[in-house]
Amino acid sequence: MTKRIYDLYKNTPELEHLQVGFIALSKSGEIGAFCVRKGFNYALQSKNQQNTLIDATYMME
């Protein structure tokens, strides 16, 4: 799916200003995030850690 979104952005100049981000959470508590462009982040709070702001992995500058 990420390849399809990247191709859509790359081939459609009108979408240049848009950001798409995904946040995933498994039932066991694993967390991951991905975005098309740099600049997407998310906050994480858990019992064992302080609040953390995490930058998602991105595909394009």
HUMO-V577624 format. One record per backbone hydrogen bond with DSSP energy under -0.5 kcal/mol. CO is the residue of the C=O (numbers start at 1). NH is the residue of the N-H. Records with the same first field share a line. If there is no record, write none. Layout:
CO = NH, NH
//
This chain:
1 = 5
2 = 6
3 = 7
4 = 8
5 = 9
6 = 10
7 = 11
8 = 12
9 = 12
12 = 15
13 = 16
15 = 18
20 = 36
22 = 34
24 = 32
26 = 29
30 = 26
32 = 24
33 = 57
34 = 22
35 = 59
36 = 59, 60
37 = 40
39 = 41
40 = 56
42 = 54
44 = 52
49 = 46
52 = 44, 54
54 = 42
57 = 35
60 = 38
//
